[in-house]
Amino acid sequence: MFKDYMDIKPEVAEALAAGKPVVALESTIISHGMPYPKNVETARAVEDVIRKNGAVPATIAIIGGRIKVGITDEELEYIATAKNVAKVSRRDYPIVLAKKADGATTVAGTMIAAAAAGIRVFVTGGIGGVHRGAGETHDISADLEELKMTDVVVVCAGVKSILDIGGTLEYLETAGVPVVTYGTEDFPAFYSSKSGFKAEYRFDTPSEAAAAIRAKYDMGLRGGMLIACPVPKEHEMPFEKMEEVIGQALRECDEQGVKGKRITPFILDRVKQLTGGDSLEANIHLVLNNADIGSKIAKEI
């Protein structure tokens, strides 16, 4: 049984048993997405936002081969600084658990653990998707497959803008995953509030989102829902500028022969360097904004 490998933090277990709102959080952003100590500061700030809105945060990670649904301050420091922390998606779980290793859960990996624990809402920065040039490389994130079959609502700032946003939206439509923007008709591009693509549906309040989520699962419709929130205006970066920066980072990625799951962290690191750290600040603020909206939706549910 999945739960035989899982330790649920007492605070989280009590909240779930009492029917209180719980919000899942990933750990890849901590161990692979941000430098220390920004990663720890951001993780704590995100948890604080969720608590302020009356929900309980549950950051998910793997430590010593145990899936932790909700981590302590000491475990947060550990996962933020430990070496050789694996990125864990669906395919990686059995190996990392069997080796009693440490792992940071991706969007897909977090969705799996959240669903097993009974957590309905998951907040992250941005999801993976169809990579640019996927027609030749077939490089498509496992996050999309998980959204197709796992019953968790993902609140994010859209697809990471280093990816093929249009291709990702087409994939999700084919998979039957509801994609809804929050407070805007424009699908966001992670660092930017607009990507050039419009959403079919939008929510403007947590109650609207909660009603749609209830309807989906009351009907027995399997799979996730994607709620895309634009980065706050005061922290966004111009879409055109980011396209130039990302283009340069992608060229360097090809020139250096970076492949597989090393591509995303390489490009994100180069984008941070090329923007003088501005992309990191935008990333921090969009995650905080997603946590604010996601926890209000969880409470409404």
Backbone as CSV, one residue per row, in Angstrom:
resi,resn,N_x,N_y,N_z,CA_x,CA_y,CA_z,C_x,C_y,C_z
1,MET,0.841,-1.203,0.000,0.000,0.000,0.000,0.874,1.252,0.000
2,PHE,0.435,2.270,-0.765,1.191,3.514,-0.851,1.429,4.114,0.538
3,LYS,0.404,4.053,1.380,0.508,4.696,2.695,1.498,4.001,3.617
4,ASP,1.912,2.772,3.274,2.924,2.085,4.068,4.282,2.784,3.969
5,TYR,4.450,3.598,2.933,5.714,4.310,2.720,5.612,5.785,3.131
6,MET,4.499,6.162,3.739,4.195,7.576,3.962,4.091,7.916,5.446
7,ASP,4.658,9.057,5.814,4.505,9.611,7.156,3.777,10.946,7.031
8,ILE,2.590,11.041,7.607,1.836,12.290,7.558,2.083,13.064,8.853
9,LYS,2.534,14.265,8.723,2.807,15.124,9.879,1.542,15.216,10.745
10,PRO,1.661,15.094,12.060,0.478,15.108,12.928,-0.469,16.280,12.676
11,GLU,0.075,17.461,12.485,-0.763,18.633,12.229,-1.605,18.434,10.972
12,VAL,-0.996,17.863,9.941,-1.699,17.620,8.672,-2.738,16.518,8.847
13,ALA,-2.360,15.443,9.529,-3.288,14.334,9.754,-4.517,14.780,10.541
14,GLU,-4.296,15.607,11.547,-5.411,16.110,12.359,-6.334,16.985,11.530
15,ALA,-5.752,17.823,10.680,-6.568,18.704,9.831,-7.403,17.884,8.843
16,LEU,-6.782,16.872,8.239,-7.510,16.031,7.284,-8.644,15.280,7.977
17,ALA,-8.362,14.759,9.160,-9.388,14.009,9.897,-10.561,14.891,10.303
18,ALA,-10.264,16.179,10.562,-11.295,17.122,10.994,-11.983,17.816,9.826
19,GLY,-11.556,17.514,8.600,-12.157,18.153,7.433,-11.740,19.596,7.234
20,LYS,-10.575,19.941,7.781,-10.073,21.310,7.622,-9.286,21.420,6.317
21,PRO,-9.155,22.642,5.761,-8.437,22.805,4.488,-6.942,22.541,4.626
22,VAL,-6.416,21.746,3.712,-4.988,21.440,3.656,-4.504,21.729,2.243
23,VAL,-3.322,22.321,2.117,-2.754,22.654,0.812,-1.404,21.957,0.665
24,ALA,-1.256,21.155,-0.379,0.004,20.469,-0.654,0.984,21.424,-1.336
25,LEU,2.273,21.224,-1.051,3.346,22.014,-1.660,4.437,21.059,-2.123
26,GLU,5.083,21.368,-3.217,6.166,20.520,-3.717,7.490,20.879,-3.054
27,SER,8.502,20.030,-3.269,9.819,20.292,-2.692,10.922,20.468,-3.732
28,THR,10.635,20.196,-5.011,11.654,20.422,-6.032,12.049,21.893,-6.099
29,ILE,11.081,22.775,-5.901,11.382,24.205,-5.913,12.360,24.567,-4.796
30,ILE,12.356,23.771,-3.719,13.260,24.017,-2.589,14.660,23.493,-2.883
31,SER,14.736,22.249,-3.342,16.049,21.626,-3.503,16.708,21.894,-4.854
32,HIS,15.896,22.169,-5.896,16.457,22.350,-7.237,16.091,23.683,-7.890
33,GLY,15.104,24.387,-7.326,14.597,25.570,-8.016,15.151,26.897,-7.570
34,MET,15.636,26.958,-6.328,16.133,28.217,-5.784,17.402,27.989,-4.974
35,PRO,18.282,28.987,-4.926,19.504,28.848,-4.128,19.216,29.003,-2.635
36,TYR,20.082,28.426,-1.831,20.004,28.595,-0.377,20.588,29.972,-0.026
37,PRO,20.010,30.758,0.904,18.868,30.437,1.765,17.511,30.927,1.228
38,LYS,17.493,31.448,-0.017,16.238,31.932,-0.579,15.183,30.831,-0.622
39,ASN,15.635,29.610,-0.870,14.675,28.505,-0.963,13.957,28.274,0.367
40,VAL,14.722,28.323,1.469,14.122,28.118,2.788,13.222,29.293,3.165
41,GLU,13.704,30.502,2.913,12.920,31.703,3.234,11.591,31.689,2.476
42,THR,11.642,31.329,1.192,10.427,31.305,0.373,9.475,30.215,0.841
43,ALA,10.015,29.031,1.129,9.164,27.914,1.584,8.437,28.287,2.873
44,ARG,9.129,28.926,3.791,8.503,29.322,5.053,7.470,30.425,4.821
45,ALA,7.790,31.352,3.920,6.846,32.438,3.630,5.568,31.891,2.993
46,VAL,5.713,30.908,2.116,4.545,30.285,1.472,3.681,29.591,2.518
47,GLU,4.305,28.856,3.426,3.544,28.196,4.487,2.830,29.224,5.371
48,ASP,3.496,30.352,5.621,2.886,31.411,6.446,1.635,31.973,5.767
49,VAL,1.691,32.189,4.453,0.533,32.703,3.709,-0.639,31.734,3.835
50,ILE,-0.350,30.452,3.690,-1.401,29.434,3.765,-2.028,29.409,5.158
51,ARG,-1.213,29.482,6.184,-1.732,29.490,7.558,-2.567,30.750,7.824
52,LYS,-2.109,31.865,7.303,-2.819,33.133,7.496,-4.239,33.048,6.953
53,ASN,-4.422,32.272,5.900,-5.740,32.123,5.279,-6.560,30.990,5.896
54,GLY,-6.069,30.421,6.982,-6.852,29.420,7.698,-6.714,28.002,7.206
55,ALA,-5.675,27.738,6.400,-5.434,26.380,5.907,-4.125,25.846,6.495
56,VAL,-3.895,24.555,6.323,-2.690,23.909,6.842,-1.788,23.524,5.668
57,PRO,-0.529,23.962,5.671,0.385,23.602,4.586,0.944,22.197,4.777
58,ALA,1.158,21.501,3.670,1.751,20.160,3.711,2.808,20.063,2.612
59,THR,4.028,20.470,2.944,5.123,20.342,1.985,5.520,18.874,1.907
60,ILE,5.638,18.359,0.688,5.884,16.933,0.474,7.309,16.706,-0.019
61,ALA,8.009,15.775,0.617,9.375,15.430,0.241,9.646,13.987,0.662
62,ILE,10.755,13.447,0.212,11.164,12.093,0.607,12.477,12.200,1.371
63,ILE,12.500,11.671,2.574,13.702,11.710,3.407,13.980,10.301,3.922
64,GLY,15.147,9.791,3.556,15.522,8.453,3.984,14.556,7.383,3.519
65,GLY,13.998,7.561,2.331,13.091,6.567,1.788,11.673,6.618,2.334
66,ARG,11.332,7.651,3.097,9.984,7.827,3.622,9.355,9.065,2.986
67,ILE,8.118,8.912,2.509,7.399,10.050,1.935,6.846,10.876,3.083
68,LYS,7.268,12.116,3.161,6.832,13.017,4.222,5.743,13.945,3.682
69,VAL,4.555,13.816,4.220,3.458,14.719,3.849,3.352,15.743,4.972
70,GLY,4.058,16.859,4.766,4.249,17.846,5.818,5.609,17.622,6.438
71,ILE,6.477,18.624,6.369,7.820,18.482,6.929,8.052,19.507,8.027
72,THR,8.952,19.167,8.948,9.304,20.065,10.044,10.310,21.103,9.566
73,ASP,10.602,22.102,10.399,11.611,23.105,10.067,12.967,22.449,9.840
74,GLU,13.290,21.458,10.676,14.574,20.769,10.543,14.642,19.997,9.220
75,GLU,13.543,19.365,8.855,13.504,18.627,7.586,13.556,19.567,6.394
76,LEU,12.962,20.747,6.532,13.033,21.752,5.470,14.480,22.184,5.244
77,GLU,15.199,22.484,6.320,16.608,22.861,6.215,17.407,21.743,5.553
78,TYR,17.090,20.519,5.932,17.821,19.371,5.389,17.604,19.238,3.889
79,ILE,16.348,19.247,3.450,16.055,19.045,2.030,16.570,20.216,1.190
80,ALA,16.719,21.395,1.835,17.200,22.589,1.127,18.707,22.590,0.948
81,THR,19.419,21.821,1.760,20.887,21.867,1.740,21.551,20.531,1.436
82,ALA,20.812,19.433,1.517,21.405,18.105,1.312,21.885,17.929,-0.131
83,LYS,22.919,17.135,-0.280,23.446,16.816,-1.606,22.747,15.572,-2.150
84,ASN,22.777,15.427,-3.459,22.241,14.223,-4.114,20.768,13.967,-3.808
85,VAL,19.976,15.045,-3.742,18.533,14.897,-3.577,17.930,14.661,-4.969
86,ALA,17.295,13.521,-5.144,16.742,13.173,-6.454,15.476,13.959,-6.740
87,LYS,15.236,14.259,-8.015,13.950,14.803,-8.434,13.020,13.614,-8.644
88,VAL,11.904,13.609,-7.929,11.046,12.424,-7.926,9.714,12.689,-8.624
89,SER,9.532,12.017,-9.744,8.259,11.984,-10.451,7.714,10.566,-10.305
90,ARG,6.665,10.220,-11.030,6.046,8.896,-10.899,7.062,7.771,-11.092
91,ARG,7.888,7.851,-12.126,8.806,6.753,-12.447,9.885,6.555,-11.378
92,ASP,10.181,7.611,-10.606,11.307,7.572,-9.680,10.962,7.025,-8.299
93,TYR,9.678,7.039,-7.941,9.275,6.647,-6.586,9.839,5.293,-6.141
94,PRO,9.605,4.208,-6.902,10.033,2.902,-6.393,11.529,2.799,-6.144
95,ILE,12.337,3.418,-6.991,13.786,3.328,-6.838,14.255,4.131,-5.637
96,VAL,13.774,5.363,-5.518,14.191,6.232,-4.412,13.747,5.655,-3.071
97,LEU,12.536,5.106,-3.010,12.058,4.519,-1.763,12.833,3.255,-1.415
98,ALA,13.079,2.405,-2.406,13.798,1.163,-2.149,15.229,1.416,-1.686
99,LYS,15.849,2.453,-2.220,17.216,2.792,-1.839,17.278,3.588,-0.531
100,LYS,16.104,3.895,0.016,16.005,4.721,1.233,16.778,6.031,1.057
101,ALA,16.569,6.629,-0.110,17.264,7.855,-0.477,16.399,9.082,-0.187
102,ASP,16.959,10.254,-0.482,16.239,11.515,-0.326,15.714,11.960,-1.682
103,GLY,14.555,12.585,-1.677,13.990,13.038,-2.934,13.129,14.270,-2.776
104,ALA,13.149,15.104,-3.796,12.280,16.282,-3.860,11.213,15.998,-4.903
105,THR,9.960,16.140,-4.534,8.878,15.786,-5.444,8.612,16.888,-6.467
106,THR,8.452,16.462,-7.710,8.062,17.356,-8.793,6.558,17.609,-8.694
107,VAL,6.010,18.312,-9.676,4.556,18.501,-9.712,3.857,17.145,-9.740
108,ALA,4.279,16.257,-10.644,3.662,14.940,-10.740,3.851,14.148,-9.451
109,GLY,5.079,14.159,-8.930,5.355,13.423,-7.707,4.549,13.918,-6.529
110,THR,4.366,15.225,-6.440,3.585,15.803,-5.352,2.113,15.463,-5.490
111,MET,1.594,15.497,-6.709,0.189,15.148,-6.938,-0.105,13.724,-6.467
112,ILE,0.801,12.802,-6.743,0.594,11.404,-6.366,0.479,11.270,-4.854
113,ALA,1.415,11.868,-4.129,1.410,11.779,-2.659,0.223,12.521,-2.069
114,ALA,-0.104,13.689,-2.632,-1.242,14.469,-2.129,-2.535,13.672,-2.275
115,ALA,-2.735,13.060,-3.430,-3.947,12.275,-3.659,-4.023,11.096,-2.688
116,ALA,-2.899,10.441,-2.459,-2.874,9.299,-1.540,-3.205,9.719,-0.114
117,ALA,-2.811,10.944,0.251,-3.071,11.442,1.609,-4.465,12.028,1.750
118,GLY,-5.145,12.265,0.637,-6.482,12.847,0.681,-6.500,14.361,0.603
119,ILE,-5.424,14.939,0.027,-5.334,16.401,-0.132,-5.790,16.756,-1.545
120,ARG,-6.732,17.675,-1.643,-7.333,17.989,-2.938,-6.636,19.139,-3.677
121,VAL,-6.047,20.101,-2.940,-5.485,21.304,-3.569,-3.970,21.333,-3.402
122,PHE,-3.286,21.639,-4.482,-1.823,21.680,-4.519,-1.390,22.997,-5.151
123,VAL,-0.501,23.717,-4.469,0.008,24.994,-4.963,1.462,24.835,-5.389
124,THR,1.796,25.356,-6.554,3.177,25.324,-7.034,3.474,26.603,-7.806
125,GLY,4.689,26.701,-8.374,5.042,27.866,-9.183,4.451,27.729,-10.574
126,GLY,5.028,26.824,-11.354,4.511,26.543,-12.688,4.650,25.062,-12.978
127,ILE,3.834,24.544,-13.862,3.907,23.119,-14.195,4.854,22.899,-15.366
128,GLY,5.287,21.637,-15.522,6.016,21.254,-16.714,5.036,21.086,-17.861
129,GLY,5.553,20.840,-19.041,4.663,20.727,-20.188,5.367,20.185,-21.409
130,VAL,4.865,20.584,-22.555,5.467,20.187,-23.823,6.689,21.077,-24.060
131,HIS,7.841,20.459,-24.252,9.054,21.245,-24.493,9.081,21.772,-25.930
132,ARG,9.754,22.878,-26.117,9.909,23.410,-27.463,10.709,22.401,-28.293
133,GLY,10.225,22.142,-29.494,10.872,21.143,-30.341,10.469,19.722,-30.013
134,ALA,9.379,19.553,-29.257,8.952,18.207,-28.848,8.541,17.337,-30.031
135,GLY,8.235,17.966,-31.169,7.895,17.192,-32.352,9.032,16.282,-32.785
136,GLU,10.269,16.676,-32.458,11.433,15.857,-32.794,11.949,15.085,-31.578
137,THR,11.911,15.718,-30.411,12.498,15.087,-29.221,11.506,14.246,-28.425
138,HIS,10.206,14.497,-28.627,9.135,13.840,-27.853,9.265,14.134,-26.358
139,ASP,9.825,15.282,-26.034,10.053,15.653,-24.632,8.807,16.334,-24.067
140,ILE,8.031,15.579,-23.326,6.797,16.067,-22.709,6.839,15.708,-21.234
141,SER,6.590,16.680,-20.382,6.676,16.463,-18.944,5.650,15.464,-18.447
142,ALA,6.068,14.640,-17.468,5.158,13.702,-16.820,4.067,14.426,-16.041
143,ASP,4.261,15.719,-15.772,3.230,16.499,-15.074,1.904,16.441,-15.821
144,LEU,1.964,16.443,-17.147,0.733,16.458,-17.944,-0.010,15.139,-17.844
145,GLU,0.728,14.041,-17.845,0.094,12.737,-17.676,-0.565,12.627,-16.312
146,GLU,0.091,13.189,-15.302,-0.468,13.120,-13.948,-1.732,13.946,-13.853
147,LEU,-1.758,15.102,-14.489,-2.963,15.931,-14.502,-4.117,15.196,-15.168
148,LYS,-3.794,14.333,-16.099,-4.829,13.593,-16.823,-5.499,12.539,-15.941
149,MET,-4.769,12.005,-14.946,-5.327,10.850,-14.229,-5.388,10.972,-12.714
150,THR,-4.812,12.018,-12.115,-4.772,12.125,-10.655,-5.670,13.252,-10.175
151,ASP,-6.490,12.953,-9.172,-7.562,13.856,-8.743,-7.067,14.938,-7.783
152,VAL,-6.256,15.843,-8.303,-5.732,16.953,-7.508,-5.835,18.241,-8.332
153,VAL,-6.276,19.315,-7.684,-6.359,20.631,-8.330,-5.019,21.331,-8.169
154,VAL,-4.440,21.777,-9.269,-3.130,22.421,-9.245,-3.295,23.917,-9.490
155,VAL,-2.881,24.716,-8.503,-2.930,26.177,-8.601,-1.503,26.653,-8.881
156,CYS,-1.322,27.351,-9.994,0.027,27.711,-10.435,-0.010,29.027,-11.211
157,ALA,1.153,29.408,-11.748,1.233,30.607,-12.598,1.338,30.200,-14.054
158,GLY,0.680,29.106,-14.385,0.688,28.625,-15.758,1.834,27.656,-16.006
159,VAL,2.178,27.523,-17.265,3.264,26.642,-17.687,4.565,27.428,-17.613
160,LYS,5.632,26.773,-17.212,6.931,27.450,-17.221,7.169,28.013,-18.616
161,SER,7.551,29.287,-18.684,7.617,29.981,-19.974,8.758,29.506,-20.860
162,ILE,9.620,28.631,-20.345,10.672,28.056,-21.183,10.116,26.956,-22.083
163,LEU,8.836,26.622,-21.896,8.215,25.513,-22.627,7.338,26.017,-23.773
164,ASP,6.756,25.086,-24.505,5.826,25.389,-25.588,4.434,25.513,-24.959
165,ILE,4.018,26.737,-24.691,2.766,26.958,-23.970,1.567,26.514,-24.797
166,GLY,1.551,26.877,-26.074,0.439,26.478,-26.935,0.329,24.970,-27.038
167,GLY,1.462,24.302,-27.222,1.461,22.840,-27.316,0.970,22.190,-26.034
168,THR,1.341,22.776,-24.899,0.913,22.247,-23.604,-0.591,22.386,-23.434
169,LEU,-1.137,23.531,-23.810,-2.586,23.740,-23.699,-3.352,22.782,-24.604
170,GLU,-2.835,22.523,-25.794,-3.470,21.560,-26.697,-3.457,20.163,-26.079
171,TYR,-2.341,19.794,-25.466,-2.212,18.483,-24.840,-3.233,18.324,-23.715
172,LEU,-3.355,19.359,-22.884,-4.285,19.298,-21.758,-5.734,19.238,-22.237
173,GLU,-6.034,19.924,-23.333,-7.390,19.866,-23.881,-7.711,18.441,-24.335
174,THR,-6.778,17.825,-25.036,-6.975,16.451,-25.496,-7.146,15.492,-24.319
175,ALA,-6.420,15.771,-23.240,-6.474,14.909,-22.051,-7.717,15.142,-21.206
176,GLY,-8.495,16.157,-21.546,-9.719,16.432,-20.797,-9.497,17.125,-19.471
177,VAL,-8.368,17.820,-19.341,-8.065,18.526,-18.092,-8.624,19.946,-18.163
178,PRO,-9.524,20.331,-17.258,-10.012,21.711,-17.259,-8.873,22.689,-16.956
179,VAL,-8.718,23.689,-17.806,-7.715,24.737,-17.619,-8.464,26.054,-17.449
180,VAL,-8.289,26.683,-16.295,-9.042,27.888,-15.963,-8.086,28.960,-15.457
181,THR,-8.246,30.174,-15.943,-7.435,31.273,-15.416,-8.159,31.930,-14.242
182,TYR,-7.405,32.616,-13.418,-7.982,33.263,-12.234,-7.817,34.774,-12.344
183,GLY,-8.953,35.465,-12.449,-8.930,36.924,-12.483,-8.518,37.532,-13.797
184,THR,-8.424,36.746,-14.849,-8.005,37.232,-16.148,-8.436,36.251,-17.225
185,GLU,-8.521,36.726,-18.480,-8.809,35.822,-19.592,-7.529,35.347,-20.262
186,ASP,-6.410,35.987,-19.934,-5.133,35.663,-20.562,-4.425,34.553,-19.794
187,PHE,-4.019,33.514,-20.508,-3.265,32.457,-19.851,-1.872,33.000,-19.533
188,PRO,-1.442,32.919,-18.274,-0.154,33.513,-17.898,1.039,32.694,-18.388
189,ALA,2.182,33.371,-18.481,3.423,32.728,-18.929,4.458,32.781,-17.809
190,PHE,4.058,32.334,-16.627,4.949,32.224,-15.483,5.478,33.606,-15.068
191,TYR,6.589,34.054,-15.629,7.157,35.357,-15.255,6.303,36.524,-15.745
192,SER,5.468,36.279,-16.740,4.662,37.321,-17.372,3.177,36.996,-17.221
193,SER,2.356,38.037,-17.171,0.920,37.810,-16.958,0.205,37.375,-18.230
194,LYS,0.846,37.566,-19.398,0.216,37.203,-20.663,1.169,36.353,-21.492
195,SER,0.586,35.369,-22.180,1.383,34.492,-23.039,0.989,34.599,-24.508
196,GLY,-0.106,35.335,-24.771,-0.622,35.388,-26.129,-1.731,34.377,-26.362
197,PHE,-2.037,33.571,-25.337,-3.107,32.578,-25.435,-4.232,32.950,-24.472
198,LYS,-5.455,32.748,-24.929,-6.619,33.008,-24.093,-7.106,31.697,-23.472
199,ALA,-7.691,31.802,-22.302,-8.267,30.626,-21.652,-9.741,30.504,-22.032
200,GLU,-10.237,29.283,-22.029,-11.651,29.049,-22.321,-12.529,29.509,-21.157
201,TYR,-12.021,29.384,-19.939,-12.802,29.691,-18.746,-11.959,30.492,-17.759
202,ARG,-12.650,31.207,-16.870,-11.958,31.952,-15.822,-12.769,31.905,-14.528
203,PHE,-12.069,31.989,-13.417,-12.678,32.172,-12.107,-12.279,33.553,-11.605
204,ASP,-13.173,34.176,-10.864,-12.842,35.468,-10.266,-12.896,35.442,-8.745
205,THR,-13.409,34.363,-8.186,-13.503,34.253,-6.727,-13.207,32.813,-6.306
206,PRO,-12.773,32.618,-5.055,-12.556,31.257,-4.553,-13.836,30.419,-4.585
207,SER,-14.992,31.054,-4.367,-16.251,30.291,-4.352,-16.575,29.748,-5.743
208,GLU,-16.278,30.517,-6.799,-16.491,30.012,-8.161,-15.619,28.786,-8.423
209,ALA,-14.369,28.870,-8.007,-13.454,27.749,-8.198,-13.930,26.530,-7.423
210,ALA,-14.317,26.741,-6.165,-14.750,25.630,-5.315,-15.977,24.934,-5.895
211,ALA,-16.914,25.705,-6.435,-18.137,25.118,-7.008,-17.800,24.221,-8.195
212,ALA,-16.877,24.665,-9.042,-16.489,23.866,-10.208,-15.737,22.606,-9.784
213,ILE,-14.888,22.744,-8.765,-14.132,21.586,-8.266,-15.089,20.546,-7.689
214,ARG,-16.064,21.000,-6.895,-17.057,20.077,-6.333,-17.819,19.355,-7.455
215,ALA,-18.241,20.125,-8.454,-19.007,19.534,-9.555,-18.189,18.476,-10.281
216,LYS,-16.933,18.751,-10.532,-16.065,17.795,-11.249,-15.986,16.470,-10.508
217,TYR,-15.700,16.540,-9.216,-15.486,15.298,-8.472,-16.795,14.641,-8.032
218,ASP,-17.862,15.426,-7.865,-19.178,14.834,-7.605,-19.631,13.985,-8.791
219,MET,-19.243,14.404,-9.989,-19.616,13.676,-11.206,-18.733,12.448,-11.449
220,GLY,-17.675,12.326,-10.659,-16.776,11.193,-10.852,-15.839,11.359,-12.026
221,LEU,-15.607,12.600,-12.445,-14.687,12.860,-13.552,-13.255,12.812,-13.030
222,ARG,-12.500,11.832,-13.482,-11.145,11.636,-12.979,-10.185,12.680,-13.526
223,GLY,-9.062,12.829,-12.830,-8.018,13.736,-13.278,-8.023,15.057,-12.542
224,GLY,-7.034,15.862,-12.847,-6.864,17.128,-12.154,-7.559,18.290,-12.831
225,MET,-7.352,19.445,-12.243,-7.800,20.716,-12.810,-6.645,21.692,-12.652
226,LEU,-6.422,22.515,-13.662,-5.341,23.496,-13.617,-5.933,24.890,-13.471
227,ILE,-5.574,25.586,-12.392,-6.003,26.971,-12.180,-4.769,27.850,-12.301
228,ALA,-4.755,28.703,-13.314,-3.574,29.505,-13.630,-3.761,30.958,-13.184
229,CYS,-2.878,31.405,-12.311,-2.961,32.747,-11.728,-1.820,33.608,-12.264
230,PRO,-2.100,34.783,-12.788,-1.014,35.625,-13.296,-0.135,36.154,-12.171
231,VAL,1.157,36.270,-12.454,2.085,36.881,-11.506,1.603,38.299,-11.205
232,PRO,1.699,38.780,-9.965,1.281,40.151,-9.656,1.973,41.162,-10.566
233,LYS,1.209,42.139,-11.030,1.705,43.114,-12.012,3.013,43.761,-11.611
234,GLU,3.144,44.096,-10.318,4.335,44.814,-9.881,5.598,43.955,-9.903
235,HIS,5.431,42.654,-10.110,6.595,41.767,-10.114,6.782,41.032,-11.438
236,GLU,5.923,41.292,-12.420,6.046,40.553,-13.672,7.167,41.092,-14.538
237,MET,7.604,40.276,-15.493,8.652,40.646,-16.437,8.061,40.646,-17.843
238,PRO,8.455,41.612,-18.697,7.877,41.699,-20.039,8.050,40.394,-20.815
239,PHE,6.976,39.950,-21.448,6.987,38.675,-22.166,8.045,38.675,-23.277
240,GLU,8.143,39.767,-24.019,9.087,39.829,-25.141,10.529,39.707,-24.650
241,LYS,10.834,40.389,-23.539,12.185,40.313,-22.979,12.502,38.885,-22.540
242,MET,11.534,38.244,-21.894,11.758,36.887,-21.417,11.926,35.916,-22.578
243,GLU,11.230,36.144,-23.690,11.392,35.269,-24.848,12.825,35.354,-25.379
244,GLU,13.403,36.549,-25.377,14.795,36.713,-25.819,15.754,35.979,-24.885
245,VAL,15.540,36.151,-23.597,16.403,35.521,-22.602,16.297,33.999,-22.683
246,ILE,15.076,33.511,-22.783,14.862,32.064,-22.845,15.462,31.489,-24.125
247,GLY,15.335,32.234,-25.229,15.926,31.785,-26.487,17.426,31.606,-26.368
248,GLN,18.082,32.556,-25.713,19.534,32.446,-25.514,19.874,31.243,-24.627
249,ALA,19.113,31.073,-23.559,19.361,29.948,-22.650,19.162,28.610,-23.363
250,LEU,18.159,28.530,-24.234,17.908,27.291,-24.975,19.054,26.997,-25.946
251,ARG,19.577,28.036,-26.596,20.704,27.832,-27.517,21.924,27.305,-26.754
252,GLU,22.182,27.880,-25.581,23.314,27.435,-24.772,23.111,25.999,-24.298
253,CYS,21.870,25.654,-24.020,21.533,24.295,-23.596,21.899,23.299,-24.699
254,ASP,21.537,23.627,-25.935,21.856,22.764,-27.076,23.365,22.683,-27.298
255,GLU,24.028,23.831,-27.215,25.471,23.878,-27.460,26.245,23.043,-26.446
256,GLN,25.747,22.995,-25.201,26.441,22.261,-24.147,25.961,20.822,-23.999
257,GLY,25.013,20.426,-24.843,24.560,19.048,-24.843,23.781,18.629,-23.613
258,VAL,23.082,19.576,-23.002,22.279,19.256,-21.820,21.031,18.498,-22.256
259,LYS,20.751,17.373,-21.607,19.642,16.513,-22.022,18.734,16.152,-20.846
260,GLY,17.538,15.612,-21.188,16.638,15.033,-20.204,16.207,15.995,-19.123
261,LYS,16.127,15.460,-17.884,15.614,16.271,-16.792,16.600,17.314,-16.295
262,ARG,17.799,17.363,-16.892,18.761,18.424,-16.570,18.432,19.708,-17.309
263,ILE,17.568,19.623,-18.350,17.289,20.794,-19.187,16.635,21.921,-18.389
264,THR,15.533,21.607,-17.679,14.792,22.654,-16.982,15.636,23.381,-15.933
265,PRO,16.338,22.668,-15.013,17.147,23.406,-14.048,18.267,24.217,-14.691
266,PHE,18.838,23.700,-15.791,19.892,24.440,-16.485,19.349,25.758,-17.032
267,ILE,18.203,25.670,-17.717,17.635,26.875,-18.334,17.183,27.875,-17.274
268,LEU,16.540,27.384,-16.220,16.089,28.294,-15.161,17.257,29.017,-14.515
269,ASP,18.373,28.308,-14.333,19.555,28.934,-13.739,20.140,29.984,-14.672
270,ARG,20.184,29.685,-15.973,20.706,30.659,-16.933,19.781,31.874,-17.046
271,VAL,18.479,31.635,-16.997,17.528,32.754,-17.042,17.746,33.669,-15.842
272,LYS,17.964,33.078,-14.672,18.230,33.873,-13.467,19.491,34.716,-13.653
273,GLN,20.536,34.115,-14.217,21.791,34.840,-14.441,21.611,35.963,-15.460
274,LEU,20.929,35.649,-16.559,20.773,36.619,-17.643,19.858,37.782,-17.278
275,THR,18.979,37.585,-16.294,18.081,38.673,-15.860,18.607,39.372,-14.605
276,GLY,19.812,39.023,-14.206,20.389,39.669,-13.026,19.635,39.352,-11.745
277,GLY,18.995,38.192,-11.698,18.256,37.790,-10.502,16.801,38.221,-10.481
278,ASP,16.391,39.035,-11.476,14.998,39.510,-11.493,14.005,38.354,-11.654
279,SER,14.385,37.335,-12.411,13.478,36.201,-12.617,13.251,35.449,-11.313
280,LEU,14.281,35.381,-10.465,14.127,34.713,-9.170,13.130,35.462,-8.296
281,GLU,13.224,36.793,-8.289,12.280,37.589,-7.492,10.856,37.418,-8.002
282,ALA,10.697,37.393,-9.331,9.358,37.175,-9.898,8.837,35.803,-9.492
283,ASN,9.717,34.813,-9.520,9.342,33.453,-9.141,8.849,33.404,-7.694
284,ILE,9.551,34.061,-6.810,9.171,34.072,-5.392,7.789,34.696,-5.214
285,HIS,7.556,35.831,-5.851,6.291,36.534,-5.653,5.115,35.814,-6.312
286,LEU,5.356,35.143,-7.430,4.245,34.420,-8.053,3.852,33.200,-7.218
287,VAL,4.830,32.561,-6.578,4.515,31.422,-5.715,3.701,31.885,-4.504
288,LEU,4.093,33.014,-3.929,3.351,33.556,-2.778,1.912,33.901,-3.182
289,ASN,1.752,34.471,-4.372,0.420,34.811,-4.870,-0.415,33.550,-5.091
290,ASN,0.200,32.516,-5.662,-0.514,31.255,-5.872,-0.952,30.643,-4.541
291,ALA,-0.075,30.744,-3.535,-0.398,30.200,-2.213,-1.587,30.933,-1.598
292,ASP,-1.638,32.233,-1.810,-2.750,33.028,-1.281,-4.069,32.586,-1.922
293,ILE,-4.075,32.480,-3.242,-5.293,32.099,-3.951,-5.635,30.631,-3.689
294,GLY,-4.655,29.758,-3.739,-4.907,28.334,-3.548,-5.445,27.998,-2.172
295,SER,-4.914,28.658,-1.134,-5.392,28.373,0.214,-6.808,28.895,0.432
296,LYS,-7.147,30.006,-0.222,-8.523,30.512,-0.128,-9.495,29.574,-0.831
297,ILE,-9.060,28.983,-1.943,-9.910,28.001,-2.640,-10.086,26.755,-1.784
298,ALA,-8.986,26.284,-1.182,-9.059,25.097,-0.334,-10.006,25.322,0.835
299,LYS,-9.960,26.506,1.418,-10.842,26.809,2.543,-12.301,26.843,2.077
300,GLU,-12.554,27.382,0.901,-13.908,27.455,0.364,-14.480,26.066,0.086
301,ILE,-13.615,25.169,-0.395,-14.055,23.788,-0.638,-14.478,23.147,0.685
